[in-house]
Amino acid sequence: MAQTTYGDISQRTAAWAATEMLSHAEPILVLSKFGQSKPLPRNKADTVKFRRPVPFPVVSTPLQEGVTPTARQMSYEDVTVQIKQWGDVVEITDYVNDLAEDPVLSDASMLCGEQAAETVELQAWGALRAGTNVFYANGSARTDVNTIISLGKQRAITRSLKAARAKKVTQMVSASPNYSTEPVDAAFIAFAHTDLEADIRDMTGFTPTEKYGSMKALPYEIGKVEDVRYILSPVLTKWEDAGGVENGMVSTTGTSADVYPVVYIAKEFYGLIPLKGKNSVKPSVLNPDTKTKDDPLGQRGYVGWKTYFVAKILNEAWGARLEVAASNLS
């Protein structure tokens, strides 16, 4: 089937389809806003290298009079990741296109945008929640967990981040189709599922976003506790029945508690290829009535998308995962 990037539609319609997909993708994106972004240039293989300088050690020996110290050399360490391609396609028949009262192209573009966003968000979540710096609400393993989030555990995590010289997050990717960043008030960021909202709001010292004053709330943020800002999304999945005895907690089967990861991040904890820019999500639209050798009557059309995306933890010590249970509110 002969098909270019945008199929047989006009450039104006193509640009609209791309913008439509991004506009519906943007509200779902949470994790993609705070990673170290590194767009992949065209025709540059399938790997991306995140590069950072190795910190200098503390000087422990005083200078000697008249003696020049040995010059130190700069050194760097690389974290290399391989890009993966993601995408999907939906078929639209000429019958639907000619007779349906629904705006099929618009709806298909909207759903493809949402699908693209959730796809990359779940890939990022899978990478982040697989970190090795782990804390438990109670016990020493996931199978013990049946307790809600607490201020004490949060403080243990922020202490570990500060001991590792992690820096607070001070910028995020802006909410526009173009790749750019915007400043945010400095804090550590915590990501979690919306099921934990009630427990987080009950934490000692919780301040809701509506009481921030001059500080601007982040997308999907519900509030802060000390120097941690909490961002919740229903896309950030849990482990069903993975914890201890249910004990009044949310449980899929009513036997063992579901375990929810809360991922705390500092600046440059992870890197990713963002869902941003004119080449980030490529819509592919082929209208029905386009006659080809494989479809001589032009009975089928397609709306689809593809993108390149990968997420990778760059420094394990600059992030942490707290595994908790959620209060059963029913």
Residue frames as qw, qx, qy, qz and C-alpha x, y, z in Angstrom:
[[0.000, 0.888, 0.459, 0.000, 0.00, 0.00, 0.00],
 [0.414, 0.408, -0.024, 0.813, 1.53, 3.29, -1.16],
 [0.398, -0.858, -0.323, -0.037, 1.56, 5.68, 1.78],
 [0.344, 0.527, -0.317, 0.709, 3.63, 8.64, 2.88],
 [0.158, 0.000, -0.657, 0.737, 3.88, 10.01, 6.42],
 [0.332, 0.218, 0.367, -0.841, 0.49, 11.68, 6.19],
 [0.472, 0.399, 0.786, -0.002, -1.18, 9.40, 3.66],
 [0.270, 0.424, 0.548, 0.669, -3.23, 11.20, 1.02],
 [0.133, -0.877, -0.439, 0.142, -4.54, 14.09, 3.12],
 [0.285, 0.849, -0.031, 0.443, -3.54, 17.72, 2.72],
 [0.453, 0.215, -0.484, 0.717, -0.74, 19.30, 4.71],
 [0.322, -0.416, 0.161, -0.835, -3.32, 21.44, 6.53],
 [0.865, -0.293, -0.178, -0.367, -5.27, 18.34, 7.61],
 [0.800, 0.087, -0.471, 0.360, -2.03, 16.56, 8.51],
 [0.178, 0.338, -0.422, 0.822, -0.92, 19.41, 10.74],
 [0.585, -0.385, 0.048, -0.713, -4.36, 19.47, 12.36],
 [0.917, -0.157, -0.348, -0.111, -4.23, 15.72, 13.02],
 [0.618, 0.167, -0.502, 0.582, -0.79, 15.99, 14.64],
 [0.096, -0.353, 0.312, -0.877, -1.91, 18.92, 16.81],
 [0.749, -0.317, -0.150, -0.563, -5.12, 17.11, 17.72],
 [0.865, -0.077, -0.470, 0.157, -3.19, 14.07, 18.88],
 [0.421, 0.193, -0.463, 0.756, -0.78, 16.15, 20.96],
 [0.321, -0.402, 0.119, -0.849, -3.56, 18.23, 22.50],
 [0.856, -0.316, -0.158, -0.377, -5.27, 15.08, 23.76],
 [0.809, 0.063, -0.463, 0.356, -1.99, 13.46, 24.77],
 [0.189, 0.520, -0.359, 0.752, -0.74, 16.39, 26.85],
 [0.555, -0.546, 0.163, -0.605, -3.20, 16.20, 29.81],
 [0.970, -0.193, -0.135, -0.065, -2.31, 12.55, 30.45],
 [0.692, 0.370, -0.377, 0.493, 1.44, 13.11, 30.56],
 [0.547, -0.832, 0.049, -0.074, 2.93, 13.43, 34.04],
 [0.807, -0.368, 0.262, 0.380, 6.24, 11.57, 34.14],
 [0.656, 0.437, 0.273, 0.552, 7.35, 12.93, 30.78],
 [0.009, 0.954, 0.081, 0.290, 7.47, 16.45, 32.24],
 [0.463, -0.843, 0.267, -0.065, 10.23, 15.93, 34.80],
 [0.904, -0.087, 0.244, 0.340, 12.84, 13.64, 33.26],
 [0.210, -0.610, 0.419, 0.639, 16.07, 14.75, 31.62],
 [0.730, 0.585, 0.301, -0.183, 14.83, 15.02, 28.05],
 [0.250, -0.481, 0.616, 0.572, 17.05, 14.25, 25.07],
 [0.729, 0.535, 0.113, -0.412, 15.25, 14.33, 21.70],
 [0.710, -0.064, 0.602, 0.360, 16.53, 11.85, 19.14],
 [0.211, 0.606, -0.339, -0.688, 17.80, 13.52, 15.93],
 [0.877, 0.406, 0.076, -0.245, 16.86, 11.95, 12.62],
 [0.812, 0.498, -0.270, 0.143, 19.26, 9.49, 11.01],
 [0.030, -0.699, 0.602, -0.384, 21.40, 9.12, 14.15],
 [0.333, 0.084, -0.930, 0.133, 21.05, 5.36, 14.78],
 [0.604, -0.511, -0.485, -0.373, 18.76, 3.98, 17.48],
 [0.645, -0.369, -0.471, 0.475, 20.66, 4.82, 20.66],
 [0.084, -0.896, -0.003, -0.437, 20.74, 7.88, 22.89],
 [0.651, -0.001, -0.471, 0.595, 23.59, 8.70, 25.26],
 [0.359, -0.908, -0.109, -0.188, 23.00, 10.61, 28.49],
 [0.672, 0.269, -0.318, 0.613, 26.33, 12.08, 29.57],
 [0.406, -0.899, -0.064, -0.155, 27.31, 13.65, 32.87],
 [0.306, 0.657, -0.549, 0.417, 30.60, 14.80, 34.44],
 [0.749, -0.292, -0.537, 0.255, 32.01, 12.79, 37.33],
 [0.316, -0.933, 0.002, -0.173, 32.17, 15.00, 40.47],
 [0.391, 0.573, -0.558, 0.455, 35.57, 15.91, 41.84],
 [0.688, -0.388, -0.553, 0.263, 36.53, 14.36, 45.19],
 [0.332, -0.941, -0.024, -0.060, 36.93, 16.60, 48.22],
 [0.477, 0.602, -0.456, 0.449, 40.48, 17.91, 48.67],
 [0.795, -0.580, -0.176, 0.007, 41.88, 16.45, 51.90],
 [0.747, -0.171, -0.018, 0.642, 45.54, 17.51, 51.65],
 [0.022, -0.931, -0.055, 0.360, 46.65, 21.14, 52.04],
 [0.627, 0.735, -0.114, 0.230, 48.83, 22.80, 49.44],
 [0.750, -0.354, 0.000, 0.559, 52.58, 22.89, 50.03],
 [0.033, -0.885, 0.083, 0.457, 54.42, 26.16, 49.76],
 [0.074, 0.659, -0.555, -0.502, 55.71, 26.73, 46.24],
 [0.229, -0.041, 0.948, 0.216, 54.47, 23.36, 44.98],
 [0.521, 0.138, -0.272, -0.797, 51.85, 23.31, 42.19],
 [0.673, 0.005, 0.669, -0.315, 49.31, 20.51, 42.76],
 [0.242, 0.017, 0.867, 0.435, 48.91, 17.83, 40.13],
 [0.407, 0.125, -0.210, -0.880, 46.36, 18.94, 37.56],
 [0.501, 0.194, 0.789, -0.297, 43.10, 17.04, 37.66],
 [0.064, 0.001, -0.722, -0.689, 41.50, 15.77, 34.47],
 [0.623, 0.094, 0.118, -0.767, 37.84, 16.04, 33.61],
 [0.014, -0.011, 0.988, 0.154, 36.05, 12.70, 33.30],
 [0.595, 0.040, -0.067, -0.800, 32.56, 11.78, 32.18],
 [0.288, 0.046, 0.953, -0.080, 30.29, 8.78, 32.47],
 [0.404, 0.069, -0.471, -0.781, 27.70, 7.75, 29.91],
 [0.500, 0.190, 0.769, -0.350, 24.36, 6.02, 30.22],
 [0.213, 0.190, -0.647, -0.707, 23.35, 4.62, 26.83],
 [0.544, 0.272, 0.672, -0.423, 19.81, 3.53, 26.02],
 [0.120, 0.075, 0.794, 0.591, 18.25, 2.06, 22.91],
 [0.424, 0.167, 0.047, -0.889, 15.17, 3.69, 21.46],
 [0.257, 0.259, 0.930, 0.040, 12.03, 1.65, 20.86],
 [0.230, -0.068, -0.392, -0.888, 9.25, 2.41, 18.41],
 [0.214, 0.343, 0.806, -0.431, 5.59, 2.42, 19.45],
 [0.296, 0.141, -0.309, -0.893, 2.41, 2.84, 17.47],
 [0.374, 0.330, 0.843, -0.202, -1.03, 1.62, 16.47],
 [0.157, 0.032, -0.500, -0.851, -3.55, 1.99, 13.68],
 [0.440, 0.363, 0.661, -0.487, -7.36, 2.03, 13.41],
 [0.154, 0.167, 0.759, 0.610, -9.30, 1.12, 10.27],
 [0.359, 0.459, 0.304, -0.754, -12.18, 3.24, 8.96],
 [0.428, 0.315, 0.785, 0.318, -14.39, 1.88, 6.19],
 [0.012, -0.145, -0.366, -0.919, -15.88, 3.94, 3.39],
 [0.348, -0.573, -0.695, -0.259, -19.32, 2.99, 4.71],
 [0.437, -0.640, -0.409, 0.483, -18.61, 4.65, 8.05],
 [0.295, -0.226, 0.123, 0.920, -16.90, 7.60, 6.42],
 [0.088, -0.245, -0.534, -0.804, -19.83, 8.23, 4.02],
 [0.458, -0.516, -0.590, -0.421, -22.80, 7.50, 6.28],
 [0.517, -0.425, -0.578, 0.467, -21.86, 7.90, 9.96],
 [0.094, -0.924, -0.205, -0.308, -23.02, 11.06, 11.69],
 [0.657, -0.682, 0.041, 0.318, -20.02, 11.01, 14.06],
 [0.246, 0.898, -0.363, -0.043, -16.81, 13.00, 13.34],
 [0.990, -0.054, -0.022, 0.125, -14.79, 9.85, 12.78],
 [0.629, 0.487, -0.243, 0.555, -11.46, 11.46, 11.89],
 [0.168, -0.702, 0.292, -0.628, -11.62, 13.78, 14.88],
 [0.833, -0.444, 0.168, -0.284, -12.57, 11.00, 17.28],
 [0.955, 0.124, -0.100, 0.252, -9.90, 8.67, 15.92],
 [0.405, 0.600, -0.299, 0.622, -7.24, 11.37, 16.27],
 [0.445, -0.661, 0.263, -0.544, -8.37, 12.10, 19.83],
 [0.945, -0.283, 0.117, -0.117, -8.25, 8.44, 20.86],
 [0.836, 0.331, -0.178, 0.401, -4.89, 7.91, 19.15],
 [0.111, 0.704, -0.329, 0.620, -3.48, 10.88, 21.06],
 [0.669, -0.550, 0.283, -0.413, -4.70, 9.50, 24.37],
 [0.998, -0.008, 0.009, 0.061, -3.40, 6.04, 23.48],
 [0.622, 0.540, -0.280, 0.493, 0.03, 7.43, 22.55],
 [0.169, -0.700, 0.366, -0.590, 0.28, 9.35, 25.82],
 [0.828, -0.406, 0.253, -0.292, -0.73, 6.41, 28.01],
 [0.945, 0.232, -0.137, 0.187, 1.65, 4.15, 26.11],
 [0.468, 0.540, -0.376, 0.590, 4.73, 6.28, 26.77],
 [0.405, -0.637, 0.306, -0.581, 3.59, 7.12, 30.31],
 [0.946, -0.262, 0.111, -0.158, 3.35, 3.44, 31.22],
 [0.828, 0.340, -0.235, 0.379, 6.76, 2.78, 29.70],
 [0.122, 0.636, -0.384, 0.659, 8.23, 5.54, 31.83],
 [0.675, -0.510, 0.231, -0.480, 6.39, 4.29, 34.93],
 [0.994, -0.017, -0.101, 0.046, 7.71, 0.79, 34.38],
 [0.619, 0.440, -0.335, 0.558, 11.27, 2.12, 34.28],
 [0.123, -0.624, 0.329, -0.698, 10.90, 4.39, 37.31],
 [0.770, -0.434, 0.187, -0.428, 9.19, 1.93, 39.61],
 [0.962, 0.096, -0.205, 0.151, 11.91, -0.65, 38.89],
 [0.140, 0.780, -0.445, 0.417, 14.54, 1.37, 40.75],
 [0.708, -0.012, -0.647, 0.284, 16.71, -0.33, 43.35],
 [0.068, 0.172, -0.491, 0.851, 16.42, 2.29, 46.12],
 [0.504, -0.414, -0.627, -0.426, 13.35, 0.87, 47.90],
 [0.148, -0.153, 0.614, -0.760, 11.49, 1.64, 51.14],
 [0.345, -0.364, -0.834, -0.229, 8.44, -0.13, 52.59],
 [0.412, -0.597, -0.045, -0.687, 5.56, 1.35, 54.58],
 [0.699, -0.489, 0.432, -0.291, 5.99, -1.61, 56.94],
 [0.954, -0.004, 0.284, 0.091, 8.06, -4.78, 57.00],
 [0.305, -0.607, 0.546, 0.490, 11.05, -5.49, 54.82],
 [0.203, 0.031, 0.832, 0.516, 9.50, -6.83, 51.63],
 [0.362, -0.069, -0.357, -0.858, 6.58, -6.16, 49.30],
 [0.532, -0.277, -0.775, -0.199, 4.75, -9.18, 50.65],
 [0.306, -0.320, -0.643, 0.625, 4.64, -7.50, 54.10],
 [0.018, -0.055, -0.033, -0.998, 3.09, -4.22, 52.99],
 [0.207, -0.612, -0.733, -0.215, -0.36, -3.42, 54.41],
 [0.293, -0.654, -0.319, 0.620, 0.17, 0.07, 55.87],
 [0.328, 0.900, 0.258, 0.125, -0.53, 3.52, 54.44],
 [0.500, 0.528, -0.130, 0.674, 1.99, 6.23, 53.60],
 [0.528, -0.759, -0.274, 0.264, 3.47, 8.19, 56.52],
 [0.073, 0.973, -0.194, 0.103, 5.51, 11.32, 57.17],
 [0.618, -0.594, 0.498, 0.131, 8.21, 9.24, 58.85],
 [0.783, 0.170, 0.501, 0.327, 8.81, 7.20, 55.69],
 [0.421, 0.866, 0.128, 0.236, 8.83, 10.33, 53.55],
 [0.225, -0.920, 0.322, -0.017, 11.48, 11.86, 55.82],
 [0.750, -0.305, 0.533, 0.243, 13.60, 8.72, 55.59],
 [0.696, 0.495, 0.395, 0.337, 13.49, 8.99, 51.81],
 [0.210, 0.952, -0.017, 0.223, 14.28, 12.72, 51.61],
 [0.513, -0.749, 0.402, 0.120, 17.14, 12.15, 54.06],
 [0.779, -0.031, 0.522, 0.347, 18.60, 9.52, 51.72],
 [0.525, 0.743, 0.268, 0.317, 18.22, 11.82, 48.71],
 [0.075, -0.977, 0.165, -0.115, 19.94, 14.70, 50.48],
 [0.676, -0.536, 0.463, 0.203, 22.73, 12.42, 51.70],
 [0.730, 0.224, 0.497, 0.411, 23.32, 11.46, 48.05],
 [0.150, -0.414, 0.159, 0.884, 23.56, 15.19, 47.21],
 [0.230, 0.521, 0.735, 0.368, 20.46, 15.02, 45.05],
 [0.014, 0.071, -0.005, -0.997, 19.16, 18.38, 43.87],
 [0.378, 0.495, 0.610, -0.490, 15.53, 19.41, 44.02],
 [0.394, 0.484, 0.639, 0.450, 13.53, 19.62, 40.79],
 [0.070, -0.551, -0.113, 0.824, 13.45, 23.20, 39.47],
 [0.342, 0.375, -0.356, -0.785, 12.01, 22.87, 35.96],
 [0.615, 0.238, 0.744, -0.107, 9.64, 20.80, 33.87],
 [0.201, 0.163, 0.679, 0.687, 8.78, 20.34, 30.20],
 [0.273, 0.208, 0.145, -0.928, 6.22, 23.00, 29.30],
 [0.483, 0.410, 0.744, -0.213, 2.64, 22.21, 28.30],
 [0.454, 0.697, -0.143, -0.537, 2.89, 22.92, 24.59],
 [0.939, 0.330, 0.098, 0.026, 3.56, 20.84, 21.45],
 [0.470, 0.737, -0.377, 0.304, 7.00, 22.46, 21.17],
 [0.813, -0.214, -0.373, 0.393, 9.89, 21.15, 23.23],
 [0.094, 0.647, -0.262, 0.710, 10.78, 23.69, 25.92],
 [0.502, -0.310, -0.690, 0.419, 11.06, 23.93, 29.69],
 [0.221, -0.760, -0.073, -0.607, 9.66, 26.23, 32.32],
 [0.150, 0.314, -0.697, 0.627, 10.80, 26.88, 35.91],
 [0.655, -0.537, -0.463, -0.262, 8.97, 25.42, 38.93],
 [0.404, -0.760, 0.345, -0.374, 9.38, 26.01, 42.65],
 [0.324, 0.433, -0.827, 0.154, 12.16, 23.79, 43.98],
 [0.742, -0.270, 0.408, -0.458, 11.07, 20.54, 45.61],
 [0.141, -0.123, 0.971, 0.152, 11.36, 16.79, 45.42],
 [0.626, 0.082, -0.255, -0.732, 8.51, 15.30, 43.37],
 [0.347, -0.036, 0.917, -0.194, 6.50, 12.20, 44.29],
 [0.509, 0.099, -0.513, -0.684, 4.39, 10.31, 41.74],
 [0.220, 0.044, 0.924, -0.310, 1.61, 7.92, 42.75],
 [0.114, -0.395, -0.820, -0.398, -1.81, 6.51, 41.85],
 [0.307, -0.428, -0.080, -0.846, -4.95, 8.54, 42.56],
 [0.729, -0.413, -0.536, -0.101, -6.11, 5.83, 45.01],
 [0.599, -0.186, -0.438, 0.644, -3.60, 7.26, 47.50],
 [0.029, 0.587, 0.086, 0.804, -5.04, 10.77, 47.52],
 [0.603, -0.701, -0.193, -0.329, -7.00, 10.42, 50.78],
 [0.847, -0.361, -0.149, 0.361, -4.02, 8.95, 52.65],
 [0.513, 0.242, -0.019, 0.824, -1.65, 11.64, 51.37],
 [0.174, -0.671, -0.138, -0.707, -4.08, 14.40, 52.36],
 [0.740, -0.636, -0.174, -0.130, -4.19, 12.89, 55.87],
 [0.745, 0.090, -0.288, 0.595, -0.40, 13.09, 56.28],
 [0.401, -0.763, -0.213, 0.460, 0.82, 15.41, 59.01],
 [0.239, -0.560, 0.231, 0.759, 1.73, 18.80, 57.55],
 [0.401, 0.391, 0.686, 0.464, -0.10, 18.34, 54.23],
 [0.101, 0.538, 0.058, -0.835, -0.72, 21.62, 52.39],
 [0.584, 0.543, 0.598, 0.073, -3.25, 21.51, 49.52],
 [0.440, 0.241, 0.349, 0.792, -2.51, 23.38, 46.29],
 [0.057, -0.812, -0.413, -0.409, -5.30, 25.88, 46.90],
 [0.480, -0.865, -0.062, 0.134, -3.34, 27.20, 49.90],
 [0.776, 0.100, 0.079, 0.618, -0.03, 27.66, 48.06],
 [0.129, -0.832, -0.041, 0.538, -0.35, 31.41, 47.76],
 [0.262, 0.796, -0.344, -0.425, 2.19, 32.63, 45.21],
 [0.271, -0.310, 0.879, 0.242, 3.53, 29.15, 44.41],
 [0.631, 0.280, -0.335, -0.642, 2.09, 27.71, 41.20],
 [0.799, -0.084, 0.558, -0.209, 0.61, 24.21, 41.33],
 [0.044, -0.324, 0.831, 0.450, 2.00, 21.57, 38.97],
 [0.648, 0.045, -0.460, -0.606, -0.25, 19.57, 36.60],
 [0.796, -0.207, -0.550, -0.147, -2.15, 16.89, 38.56],
 [0.287, 0.193, -0.647, 0.680, -0.57, 18.05, 41.82],
 [0.485, -0.651, -0.551, -0.194, -2.75, 17.76, 44.94],
 [0.402, -0.895, 0.090, -0.168, -0.43, 19.39, 47.47],
 [0.494, 0.528, -0.571, 0.390, 2.84, 19.14, 49.36],
 [0.790, -0.602, -0.110, 0.048, 4.24, 17.74, 52.60],
 [0.543, -0.633, 0.256, 0.489, 7.38, 19.58, 53.75],
 [0.055, 0.636, -0.469, -0.611, 9.68, 19.62, 50.70],
 [0.225, 0.072, 0.917, 0.321, 7.84, 16.97, 48.64],
 [0.492, 0.276, -0.052, -0.824, 5.14, 17.80, 46.08],
 [0.465, 0.105, 0.877, -0.061, 2.67, 15.00, 45.26],
 [0.436, 0.327, -0.402, -0.736, 1.44, 14.40, 41.70],
 [0.542, 0.079, 0.806, -0.226, -1.20, 11.71, 41.16],
 [0.469, 0.318, -0.488, -0.663, -2.43, 9.95, 38.03],
 [0.871, 0.001, 0.340, -0.355, -4.70, 6.91, 37.49],
 [0.768, 0.531, -0.355, -0.051, -2.20, 5.68, 34.87],
 [0.104, 0.591, -0.734, 0.318, 0.45, 4.97, 37.54],
 [0.825, -0.152, -0.449, -0.308, -0.45, 1.36, 38.20],
 [0.538, -0.556, 0.526, -0.353, -0.20, -0.79, 41.34],
 [0.281, 0.197, -0.938, -0.046, 0.63, -4.43, 42.10],
 [0.725, -0.297, -0.164, -0.600, -2.59, -6.28, 42.84],
 [0.926, -0.344, -0.046, -0.151, -2.71, -8.56, 45.91],
 [0.672, 0.456, -0.436, 0.388, 1.06, -8.27, 46.31],
 [0.087, -0.607, 0.458, -0.643, 1.13, -7.17, 49.96],
 [0.019, 0.070, -0.892, 0.447, 0.37, -8.56, 53.40],
 [0.005, -0.504, -0.852, 0.138, -2.99, -9.43, 54.97],
 [0.081, 0.678, 0.469, 0.561, -5.67, -7.02, 53.74],
 [0.394, -0.356, -0.438, 0.725, -6.06, -5.27, 57.14],
 [0.100, 0.819, 0.381, -0.416, -8.63, -2.68, 55.98],
 [0.110, -0.511, 0.426, 0.738, -6.64, -1.78, 52.89],
 [0.671, 0.499, -0.183, -0.517, -7.63, -1.81, 49.21],
 [0.412, -0.231, 0.872, 0.130, -7.44, -5.39, 47.94],
 [0.407, 0.211, -0.582, -0.672, -8.34, -6.78, 44.54],
 [0.546, -0.125, -0.805, -0.196, -9.49, -10.14, 45.90],
 [0.609, -0.643, -0.026, -0.464, -10.12, -9.19, 49.54],
 [0.930, -0.240, -0.179, 0.215, -7.25, -11.34, 50.85],
 [0.642, -0.206, 0.003, 0.738, -3.94, -9.50, 50.38],
 [0.020, 0.845, 0.109, -0.523, -3.40, -5.76, 50.22],
 [0.640, 0.684, 0.138, 0.323, -2.72, -4.16, 46.86],
 [0.577, -0.470, 0.051, 0.666, 0.70, -2.49, 46.85],
 [0.335, 0.923, 0.166, 0.093, 1.11, 1.01, 45.43],
 [0.670, -0.010, -0.010, 0.742, 4.53, 2.35, 44.44],
 [0.016, -0.988, -0.098, 0.119, 5.21, 6.00, 45.30],
 [0.757, 0.222, 0.056, 0.611, 8.24, 7.17, 43.32],
 [0.235, -0.916, -0.018, 0.325, 10.18, 10.12, 44.75],
 [0.732, 0.429, 0.135, 0.512, 12.51, 11.90, 42.35],
 [0.290, -0.734, 0.079, 0.608, 15.22, 14.52, 42.47],
 [0.388, 0.803, -0.226, -0.392, 16.66, 16.45, 39.55],
 [0.442, 0.569, -0.661, -0.210, 18.03, 14.27, 36.73],
 [0.637, -0.208, 0.699, -0.248, 16.95, 11.01, 38.37],
 [0.664, 0.261, 0.687, 0.140, 15.81, 9.68, 35.00],
 [0.051, 0.405, -0.426, -0.807, 16.07, 10.46, 31.32],
 [0.557, 0.446, 0.692, -0.108, 13.67, 10.03, 28.44],
 [0.116, 0.127, 0.544, 0.821, 12.82, 10.80, 24.86],
 [0.245, 0.332, 0.471, -0.779, 9.85, 13.15, 25.27],
 [0.291, 0.583, 0.733, 0.195, 6.47, 13.12, 23.54],
 [0.019, -0.823, -0.103, 0.558, 7.15, 16.62, 22.27],
 [0.104, -0.508, 0.484, 0.705, 7.92, 18.55, 19.12],
 [0.624, 0.450, -0.176, -0.613, 6.83, 18.32, 15.51],
 [0.557, 0.343, -0.735, -0.180, 8.54, 14.96, 14.95],
 [0.269, -0.282, 0.798, -0.460, 7.59, 13.29, 18.23],
 [0.548, 0.281, 0.748, -0.245, 4.26, 11.72, 17.26],
 [0.104, 0.216, -0.602, -0.762, 3.72, 11.09, 13.59],
 [0.650, 0.322, 0.470, -0.502, 0.09, 10.70, 12.56],
 [0.058, -0.110, 0.825, 0.552, -0.64, 8.58, 9.52],
 [0.512, 0.430, 0.450, -0.592, -4.01, 9.14, 7.86],
 [0.025, -0.036, 0.799, 0.600, -5.21, 7.38, 4.71],
 [0.521, 0.179, 0.185, -0.814, -8.73, 8.36, 3.71],
 [0.592, 0.291, 0.750, -0.039, -11.28, 5.79, 2.51],
 [0.589, 0.772, 0.183, -0.157, -11.91, 5.94, -1.25],
 [0.016, 0.753, -0.601, -0.268, -8.16, 5.79, -1.88],
 [0.960, 0.234, 0.025, -0.153, -7.88, 3.00, -4.46],
 [0.129, -0.664, 0.728, 0.112, -4.80, 0.78, -4.34],
 [0.499, 0.231, -0.801, -0.235, -3.82, -2.66, -5.60],
 [0.158, -0.061, -0.912, 0.373, -4.67, -4.14, -2.20],
 [0.183, 0.533, 0.621, -0.544, -7.94, -2.18, -1.92],
 [0.220, 0.186, 0.591, 0.753, -9.15, -1.63, -5.51],
 [0.133, -0.719, -0.590, -0.341, -12.54, -0.23, -4.43],
 [0.090, 0.414, -0.277, 0.862, -11.15, 2.13, -1.82],
 [0.624, -0.540, -0.485, -0.289, -13.24, 0.57, 0.95],
 [0.729, -0.515, -0.290, 0.346, -10.78, 1.08, 3.80],
 [0.176, 0.817, -0.211, 0.508, -9.01, 4.01, 5.37],
 [0.754, -0.252, -0.438, 0.420, -6.70, 4.28, 8.36],
 [0.141, -0.888, 0.193, -0.392, -5.76, 6.60, 11.18],
 [0.894, -0.206, -0.256, 0.303, -2.64, 5.72, 13.14],
 [0.138, -0.938, 0.285, -0.141, 0.39, 7.02, 14.98],
 [0.894, -0.008, -0.244, 0.375, 3.95, 6.11, 15.79],
 [0.148, -0.929, 0.261, -0.215, 6.62, 7.52, 18.03],
 [0.682, 0.235, -0.560, 0.408, 10.02, 6.71, 19.49],
 [0.460, -0.741, 0.167, -0.460, 10.33, 6.58, 23.25],
 [0.749, -0.041, -0.577, 0.323, 12.49, 5.21, 26.03],
 [0.393, -0.828, 0.159, -0.367, 12.89, 6.00, 29.73],
 [0.788, 0.117, -0.472, 0.378, 15.91, 5.13, 31.86],
 [0.563, -0.817, -0.037, 0.120, 17.02, 5.73, 35.45],
 [0.504, 0.724, -0.287, 0.373, 20.28, 7.68, 35.28],
 [0.149, 0.413, -0.661, 0.609, 21.23, 7.76, 38.98],
 [0.563, -0.381, -0.730, -0.067, 19.60, 5.28, 41.37],
 [0.390, -0.290, -0.536, 0.690, 20.57, 7.32, 44.46],
 [0.073, 0.044, -0.005, -0.996, 18.63, 10.37, 43.24],
 [0.624, -0.172, -0.302, -0.700, 15.25, 8.66, 43.45],
 [0.126, -0.103, 0.914, -0.371, 13.44, 6.17, 45.64],
 [0.528, -0.253, -0.608, -0.536, 10.36, 3.95, 45.64],
 [0.291, -0.130, 0.683, -0.657, 8.11, 3.69, 48.68],
 [0.377, -0.190, -0.829, -0.366, 5.71, 0.75, 48.61],
 [0.269, -0.010, 0.517, -0.813, 2.47, 1.39, 50.51],
 [0.040, 0.447, 0.889, 0.087, -1.10, 0.23, 50.80],
 [0.171, -0.276, -0.181, -0.928, -4.23, 2.37, 50.34],
 [0.288, 0.114, 0.673, -0.672, -7.02, 2.79, 52.87],
 [0.030, -0.377, -0.857, -0.349, -10.24, 1.07, 51.86],
 [0.149, 0.019, 0.166, -0.975, -12.77, 3.92, 51.85],
 [0.484, -0.232, -0.614, -0.578, -15.84, 1.86, 51.01]]
